[in-house]
């Protein structure tokens, strides 16, 4: 049978009726309805605005029944609108000036904004009590006046006036509902071999690549351009490189010329955030991670701009609007330069842990020991304290935010700067050990909008020690190792960095020498002992209490020897055992004597090892607490 197709149009009501009457059916191989409420609302909003929203793909059988091959999610959203349109009644359907007039009519005093919000809630509730299109068309506006007068006694006798006030707004809404229900929805109708339909469905739904949120931003944020100054030319270059690589030499990008692009230096909101992310990752890879290829997005640019604009991370999709409202074309360069300035400032206090030599040498300077949101919280905290004035409502939501980029806020200069410098590294370490930023971290980052001074709160020595002890105990409980020994995790690397940063001179921190993280009770020696017990004993061999940092030398391999038995290492490194004990291991020879006793019982060996790592950790902790103020 020959395959053919043609185009047809169906109204929203006819689609709903056809599905209800089983003229339109869903084939068994469909994936079912997966759209969330917001996706359905977005489709209805698209239709409201008269924008195209794609076509349906239908298969018409000989029996006159249509199968929905593609467009199930859209069809379902349309049905939901036709059967209950008021569930899509949104804030944008409400004229705020009408609410204000009702408040004035009621002659209310006090918090006018709160009264407007209450009336808005009553209006939404009243509108949504009308379930069908027929009920929407038959609305009696004075009945809303009765709802208001039951809440506001001063509106008694003014019900019809309130009805008159909302009539133009609600008439407009009724017209929108009718427009959507009458909207002609294009469809491609296929006829022919039904056996090929599953193949067609699979190709439509599996061969494409789902758009990322950043690809959507690139499309929806295009429009307004901002002139970028010469100091931020790297942001323009990053976008040029992206466009030059985008098509891999095949085809042409509309209205793009590389030379003209660099001369004009005009970027939209997406391009600015994209370029900022590239710049930050290239300059500070140990803070933000090594940048990917030219076309990939480094999300830190979007994250920082969103938070510095006083927006929650979940509001990022409208960041372009806020950028225009709050910053505008005349202050965009000041805004970006201040963000970069705050990154450089924060780097001095928290970047040193990831940059330090205890970090993996194979990824030297490219492996952050923190999450993106954690470092973003530190940077945006500085930015908001220095340059922003924030007004919040009683729920701690940002109502307004303004900036003075010419000078820092007076409170920053008076108290906050000093408190930040004294406490930020300690808080940073403590939160890393507590894994406070594991998971998405969205809400923790949003916390900075409520309390920009979060990193200025005082940390006592007792607070710091309590977190260290709790982390050490938790770490030992988690690690039950025998044959497989865990590599040091981010938390261990941060603590090792903090300890040796206290002890290394400035020259040692930047010279070309390398250091290795070593197990004091070596892995091989520990495995030999645990083999004696046939795997019935498992211990935290990779515990921080069994680690230290030692200078590297070529072809070094002590494997079955402790630092006290490895005479070859002592000879080639030129270090005395006393120097190693004082600067690197924080041990004495007797601390490791237990490891040479192969006659010990399982309980005796476990007790000896656990006592050793506890003692060694206390020595390490003592160094941290001694230099507590400098951390």
C-alpha positions in Angstrom: 0.0 0.0 0.0 1.4 3.4 -1.0 2.3 5.8 1.8 0.9 9.3 1.4 0.5 12.4 3.5 -1.4 15.6 3.5 -1.9 18.6 5.8 -5.2 19.3 7.7 -6.2 21.6 10.5 -8.2 20.8 13.7 -9.6 23.2 16.3 -8.8 22.6 20.0 -12.4 21.7 20.6 -12.5 19.3 17.7 -9.3 17.6 19.0 -10.9 17.2 22.4 -14.1 15.9 20.8 -12.3 13.5 18.5 -10.3 12.1 21.4 -13.5 11.8 23.6 -15.3 10.0 20.7 -12.3 7.7 20.0 -11.8 9.1 16.6 -8.2 10.1 17.7 -6.5 7.2 19.6 -3.1 6.7 21.1 -1.1 3.7 19.8 0.2 1.2 22.4 3.8 2.0 21.6 3.4 5.6 22.8 5.3 6.6 25.9 2.3 8.1 27.6 1.8 11.6 29.0 5.0 12.9 30.6 4.7 16.7 30.4 4.6 18.5 33.7 2.1 21.2 34.7 4.5 24.0 33.6 5.1 22.5 30.2 1.3 22.3 29.6 1.0 25.9 30.8 3.7 27.0 28.5 2.0 25.5 25.5 -1.3 27.3 26.4 0.6 30.5 26.8 2.2 30.0 23.4 -1.2 29.6 21.8 -2.5 32.7 23.8 0.3 34.8 22.2 -0.6 33.6 18.7 2.8 31.9 18.2 3.4 28.7 16.3 3.8 25.6 18.4 4.4 22.8 16.0 2.3 20.3 14.2 0.6 17.0 15.1 1.5 13.9 13.2 -1.5 11.6 12.7 -2.1 8.3 10.9 -5.5 7.7 9.4 -6.5 4.1 9.0 -9.0 2.7 6.6 -11.6 2.8 9.4 -11.4 6.5 9.7 -9.6 6.4 13.1 -6.6 8.6 13.6 -3.5 7.4 15.6 -1.5 10.2 17.3 2.0 9.4 16.3 3.6 12.6 17.4 2.0 15.4 19.5 0.5 13.4 22.4 1.9 15.9 25.0 0.4 18.9 23.1 -2.9 17.1 22.5 -3.2 16.3 26.2 -2.5 19.9 27.1 -5.1 21.1 24.7 -7.7 18.7 26.1 -7.0 19.9 29.6 -7.5 23.5 28.5 -10.8 22.8 26.7 -12.2 20.7 29.5 -11.0 23.1 32.3 -9.6 26.4 30.9 -9.4 28.3 34.2 -6.7 26.0 35.6 -4.5 28.0 33.2 -5.6 31.4 34.6 -2.3 33.1 35.3 -1.0 36.3 37.0 -0.5 37.8 33.6 -4.2 37.6 32.9 -4.8 39.9 35.9 -4.7 43.7 35.5 -3.0 44.9 38.7 -4.5 48.4 38.3 -8.0 46.8 38.7 -6.9 45.3 42.1 -5.7 48.7 43.1 -9.0 50.4 42.2 -10.9 47.8 44.3 -8.7 48.6 47.3 -9.3 52.3 46.7 -13.1 51.6 46.4 -12.9 49.8 49.8 -11.2 52.8 51.3 -8.6 50.6 53.0 -5.7 51.9 55.1 -2.4 50.2 56.0 -0.6 47.7 53.9 -2.1 48.2 50.5 0.1 45.7 48.8 -1.1 42.9 51.1 -4.7 43.9 50.4 -4.1 43.7 46.7 -2.6 40.3 47.1 -5.6 39.1 49.0 -8.0 40.4 46.4 -5.9 38.7 43.7 -6.2 35.4 45.6 -10.0 35.9 45.8 -10.1 36.6 42.1 -8.1 33.6 41.1 -10.2 31.3 43.4 -13.4 32.8 42.0 -12.3 32.4 38.3 -11.2 28.8 38.9 -14.6 27.9 40.3 -15.8 28.1 36.7 -14.7 24.7 35.3 -15.9 24.6 31.6 -15.8 26.9 28.7 -19.6 27.3 28.9 -19.2 28.4 32.6 -16.5 30.9 31.6 -18.7 32.4 28.9 -21.6 32.7 31.5 -19.6 34.5 34.2 -21.6 37.0 36.2 -19.0 39.6 37.4 -21.1 41.0 40.2 -20.8 37.7 41.9 -17.1 38.4 42.4 -18.2 41.6 44.0 -20.1 39.5 46.6 -16.9 37.5 47.2 -15.0 40.7 47.9 -17.7 42.2 50.1 -17.8 39.1 52.3 -14.1 39.7 52.9 -14.1 43.5 53.1 -17.3 44.8 54.9 -16.5 48.3 53.5 -17.5 46.9 50.0 -21.0 46.1 51.0 -23.4 47.6 48.5 -20.6 48.1 46.0 -20.8 44.6 44.4 -21.9 45.8 41.0 -19.2 48.5 41.0 -16.6 45.8 41.6 -18.2 43.8 38.8 -17.9 46.7 36.5 -14.2 47.1 37.4 -13.3 43.6 36.5 -15.5 43.3 33.4 -13.0 44.6 30.8 -10.3 42.3 32.2 -12.6 39.3 32.4 -14.1 40.0 28.9 -10.6 39.9 27.6 -10.0 36.6 29.3 -13.2 35.2 27.9 -12.0 36.2 24.4 -8.7 34.5 25.0 -10.4 31.3 26.0 -12.6 31.4 22.9 -9.5 32.2 20.7 -7.6 29.2 22.1 -10.6 26.8 21.7 -11.1 28.0 18.1 -7.3 27.9 17.2 -6.6 25.9 14.2 -3.9 23.4 14.9 -2.0 22.1 11.9 -1.5 18.3 11.4 0.2 16.1 9.0 -2.1 13.2 8.2 -0.3 10.0 7.0 -2.0 7.1 5.3 -0.5 3.9 4.0 1.4 1.0 5.7 0.5 0.9 9.4 3.3 -1.5 10.1 5.8 1.3 9.6 4.3 3.5 12.3 6.4 2.2 15.2 9.6 2.7 13.2 8.5 6.3 12.4 7.6 6.9 16.0 11.1 5.7 17.2 12.9 7.8 14.6 11.0 10.9 15.6 11.5 10.4 19.4 15.0 8.8 19.6 17.1 10.3 16.9 16.9 13.9 17.9 18.9 15.5 20.7 16.9 17.2 23.6 17.7 20.8 24.0 19.6 21.8 27.1 18.3 24.8 29.1 21.3 26.7 27.8 20.4 26.0 24.2 16.9 27.3 25.1 18.4 30.4 26.7 20.5 31.0 23.5 17.3 31.1 21.5 15.0 33.0 23.9 17.5 35.5 25.2 18.6 36.8 21.8 17.6 40.3 21.0 19.0 43.1 23.2 22.7 43.7 22.7 25.2 45.2 25.2 28.4 46.9 24.1 31.3 45.2 25.7 34.4 47.2 26.7 38.0 46.3 25.8 38.8 45.0 29.3 36.2 42.3 28.7 37.3 41.4 25.2 37.9 37.8 26.3 34.1 37.4 26.6 33.7 38.5 23.0 36.5 36.1 21.8 34.9 33.2 23.6 31.7 33.7 21.6 33.6 34.2 18.4 35.3 30.9 19.0 32.0 29.2 19.7 30.4 30.5 16.5 33.5 29.6 14.4 33.4 26.0 15.7 29.6 25.7 15.8 29.0 24.3 12.3 32.3 22.5 11.9 32.9 24.2 8.6 29.6 23.2 7.1 27.2 26.0 6.3 26.9 29.6 7.4 25.5 31.2 10.5 22.9 33.8 9.8 24.1 37.4 10.1 27.5 36.4 11.5 30.9 37.5 10.3 33.9 36.8 12.6 35.8 40.1 11.9 32.7 42.3 12.2 31.7 40.5 15.4 35.0 41.3 17.0 34.8 44.9 15.9 31.3 45.5 17.1 31.8 43.8 20.4 28.0 43.5 21.1 26.7 40.5 23.0 23.2 39.5 24.2 22.5 38.2 27.7 23.3 34.5 26.7 26.5 35.5 25.0 27.6 37.5 28.1 27.0 34.7 30.5 28.6 32.2 28.1 31.7 34.3 27.7 31.9 35.0 31.4 31.9 31.3 32.2 34.6 30.6 29.7 36.8 33.5 31.0 36.4 32.4 34.7 37.1 28.7 33.9 40.2 29.6 31.9 41.6 32.0 34.5 40.7 30.0 37.6 40.3 26.4 36.6 41.0 25.3 40.2 37.9 27.3 41.3 35.6 26.5 38.4 37.0 23.4 36.7 38.9 23.1 33.4 37.0 24.7 30.5 35.5 22.3 28.0 35.7 22.8 24.2 34.8 26.1 22.6 31.1 25.2 22.0 30.3 23.8 25.5 28.7 26.0 28.2 30.5 26.7 31.5 27.5 27.1 33.7 29.3 29.3 36.3 28.7 32.4 34.3 25.0 31.9 34.4 25.0 30.9 38.1 27.0 33.9 39.2 25.1 36.5 37.2 21.7 35.1 38.3 22.7 35.3 42.0 24.4 38.6 41.8 21.1 40.0 40.2 19.3 38.9 43.4 17.6 36.0 41.7 17.0 32.4 42.9 18.6 29.8 40.8 15.3 28.5 39.7 14.5 31.9 38.2 17.6 31.8 35.9 15.5 31.4 32.8 14.4 35.1 33.1 17.9 36.4 34.0 18.1 38.3 30.7 15.0 40.4 31.7 16.5 41.3 35.1 19.9 42.1 33.5 18.1 44.7 31.4 16.0 46.1 34.2 18.6 46.3 36.9 21.9 46.9 35.0 21.1 48.0 31.4 23.5 48.8 28.7 25.3 51.7 30.5 26.4 49.7 33.5 26.9 46.2 32.0 30.7 46.5 32.0 30.8 47.8 35.6 28.6 44.8 36.7 30.8 42.2 35.0 34.1 43.8 36.2 32.8 43.8 39.7 31.9 40.2 39.6 35.4 39.3 38.3 36.9 41.5 41.0 34.9 39.6 43.6 36.1 36.3 42.2 39.7 37.4 42.5 39.1 38.5 46.1 37.4 35.3 47.1 40.1 33.3 45.5 42.7 34.5 48.0 40.8 32.9 50.8 39.3 29.7 49.5 41.0 29.0 46.1 44.2 28.1 47.9 42.9 24.7 49.0 42.2 23.4 45.5 45.4 25.1 44.1 47.6 23.5 46.7 50.1 20.7 45.8 48.2 18.0 47.7 45.6 18.2 44.9 46.0 15.5 42.2 49.1 16.3 40.1 47.5 14.8 37.0 44.9 17.5 37.2 47.1 20.2 38.7 45.2 23.4 39.1 42.2 22.0 37.3 40.3 20.1 40.0 38.1 22.1 42.3 37.6 20.5 45.8 34.1 22.1 46.0 30.9 22.4 44.1 30.0 25.2 41.7 27.3 26.4 43.9 29.6 26.5 47.0 32.2 28.7 45.3 29.4 30.8 43.7 27.9 31.4 47.2 31.3 32.8 48.4 31.7 35.1 45.4 28.1 36.4 45.3 28.2 36.9 49.1 31.1 39.3 48.6 29.5 41.0 45.6 26.1 41.5 47.4 27.7 42.8 50.6 30.0 45.2 48.7 27.8 46.6 46.0 24.1 45.8 46.5 21.3 47.3 48.6 18.5 44.7 49.0 14.9 45.1 50.2 13.1 41.9 51.2 9.5 41.1 52.1 8.4 39.2 55.3 9.1 35.9 53.6 12.7 36.9 52.8 12.0 37.2 49.1 13.9 39.9 47.3 11.5 42.7 46.5 14.1 45.2 45.1 17.8 45.4 44.6 20.0 48.4 43.6 23.7 48.8 43.0 26.4 51.3 43.6 29.5 50.1 41.6 31.4 53.3 42.3 32.2 52.4 45.9 31.7 49.6 48.4 28.9 49.8 50.9 30.0 51.5 54.2 29.1 48.5 56.3 31.5 46.3 54.2 34.3 48.7 54.9 33.5 49.1 58.5 32.9 45.5 59.7 31.9 43.0 57.1 35.2 42.9 55.2 37.3 42.0 58.3 34.8 39.5 59.5 34.7 37.8 56.1 38.4 37.5 55.8 38.6 36.0 59.3 35.9 33.4 59.0 35.2 32.5 55.3 38.0 29.8 55.0 36.9 28.2 58.3 33.2 28.1 57.2 34.3 26.8 53.8 36.2 23.9 55.3 33.5 23.1 57.8 30.8 23.0 55.2 33.0 20.8 52.9 33.5 18.3 55.7 29.8 18.3 56.5 28.9 17.8 52.8 26.5 20.7 53.1 26.8 21.4 49.3 26.2 17.8 48.1 23.2 17.4 45.8 22.0 20.3 43.7 22.7 23.0 46.3 20.1 25.3 44.8 18.4 26.2 48.1 21.8 26.7 49.8 22.8 29.1 47.1 19.5 31.0 47.4 20.3 31.4 51.1 22.9 34.0 50.2 20.1 36.3 48.9 18.6 36.1 52.4 21.8 36.5 54.3 24.7 37.9 52.1 26.8 38.1 55.3 26.7 34.3 55.8 30.5 34.0 55.6 31.1 36.7 58.1 29.6 34.8 61.1 32.1 34.1 63.8 33.6 30.7 64.0 35.1 29.7 67.4 37.9 27.3 67.8 35.5 25.0 69.6 33.1 25.1 66.7 35.9 24.2 64.3 37.2 21.3 66.4 33.8 19.9 66.9 33.2 19.6 63.1 36.7 18.1 62.6 36.0 15.4 65.2 32.6 14.6 63.9 33.9 14.3 60.4 36.8 12.1 61.5 34.5 9.7 63.3 32.0 9.6 60.5 34.8 8.9 57.9 36.1 6.0 59.9 32.6 4.5 60.3 32.1 4.7 56.5 35.4 3.1 55.4 35.6 -0.7 55.8 38.5 -1.5 53.6 40.4 -4.8 52.9 41.5 -5.4 49.3 40.3 -2.2 47.8 41.5 1.1 49.3 39.8 4.3 48.6 41.7 7.3 47.1 41.7 10.5 49.0 38.4 12.4 48.6 37.8 16.1 48.3 37.4 16.5 52.1 40.8 14.8 52.9 42.5 16.9 50.2 41.1 20.1 51.8 42.3 19.2 55.2 45.7 18.2 54.0 45.9 21.5 52.1 44.9 23.4 55.1 47.5 21.7 57.3 50.4 22.1 55.0 49.5 25.6 53.9 50.0 26.5 57.6 53.5 25.0 57.5 54.9 25.7 54.1 56.6 29.0 53.3 55.3 31.2 50.5 58.2 30.0 48.4 57.4 26.3 49.0 53.8 26.9 47.9 54.7 28.2 44.5 58.0 26.4 43.7 58.1 23.5 41.2 58.6 20.7 43.7 56.0 17.9 43.9 54.6 16.1 46.9 52.8 12.7 47.3 50.0 11.8 49.6 51.2 8.8 51.4 49.7 6.2 53.8 51.9 6.1 56.9 50.7 2.5 57.6 51.2 1.6 54.0 48.6 -0.1 51.9 50.7 -3.3 51.3 51.6 -3.7 55.0 47.9 -3.3 56.0 46.8 -5.8 53.4 49.3 -8.3 54.6 48.0 -8.0 58.1 44.3 -8.2 57.1 45.1 -11.3 55.0 45.9 -13.0 58.3 42.3 -12.7 59.3 40.9 -13.9 55.9 38.8 -10.8 55.3 37.0 -10.9 58.7 38.6 -7.6 59.7 38.1 -4.5 57.6 39.6 -1.1 58.6 39.5 2.5 57.4 43.0 2.3 55.8 42.4 5.5 53.8 41.4 7.5 56.9 42.8 11.0 57.1 44.5 9.7 60.3 46.7 7.5 58.1 47.7 10.1 55.5 50.5 12.6 55.2 52.3 14.6 52.5 55.8 13.7 51.6 58.3 15.3 49.1 58.5 13.2 45.9 61.6 11.8 44.3 62.0 9.9 41.1 61.1 6.2 41.0 60.3 6.1 44.6 58.5 3.0 45.9 58.4 2.2 49.6 55.4 -0.2 49.3 56.3 -2.6 52.2 58.2 -0.1 54.2 57.2 2.7 56.6 59.1 6.0 56.5 61.2 4.7 59.3 62.4 1.6 57.3 62.8 3.3 53.9 66.5 4.2 54.1 66.6 4.6 50.3 64.0 7.4 50.4 65.8 9.2 53.3 69.1 9.0 51.3 67.7 10.2 48.0 65.4 12.9 49.4 68.2 14.4 51.5 65.8 14.6 54.4 66.4 13.5 58.0 63.8 11.5 59.8 63.6 14.4 62.3 62.7 16.8 59.5 60.0 14.4 58.1 58.5 14.0 61.6 58.4 17.7 62.3 57.2 19.0 58.8 55.4 16.1 57.2 54.4 13.0 59.2 53.8 14.4 62.7 54.7 11.0 64.1 57.4 9.3 66.2 59.0 5.9 65.5 57.1 4.2 68.3 53.8 5.3 66.8 54.2 2.7 64.1 55.9 -0.2 66.0 52.6 -2.1 66.2 52.7 -2.8 62.4 55.8 -5.1 62.7 54.0 -7.4 65.1 52.5 -10.3 63.1 51.6 -12.3 66.2 48.8 -9.9 67.3 45.2 -11.1 67.4 42.5 -9.5 65.3 41.2 -7.5 68.2 44.7 -6.4 69.2 45.6 -5.3 65.7 42.3 -3.4 65.2 42.8 -1.6 68.5 46.5 -0.7 67.7 45.5 0.7 64.2 42.6 2.7 65.5 44.6 4.1 68.3 47.3 5.1 65.8 45.0 7.0 63.4 43.3 8.7 66.3 46.6 9.9 67.7 47.9 11.0 64.3 44.7 12.8 63.6 44.9 14.6 66.9 48.4 15.7 65.9 47.1 17.0 62.6 44.2 18.8 64.3 46.6 20.4 66.8 48.4 22.0 63.9 45.2 23.3 62.4 44.1 24.7 65.8 47.5 26.3 66.4 47.2 28.2 63.2 43.4 28.6 63.5 43.4 32.4 62.9 45.5 32.0 59.7 43.5 29.3 58.0 
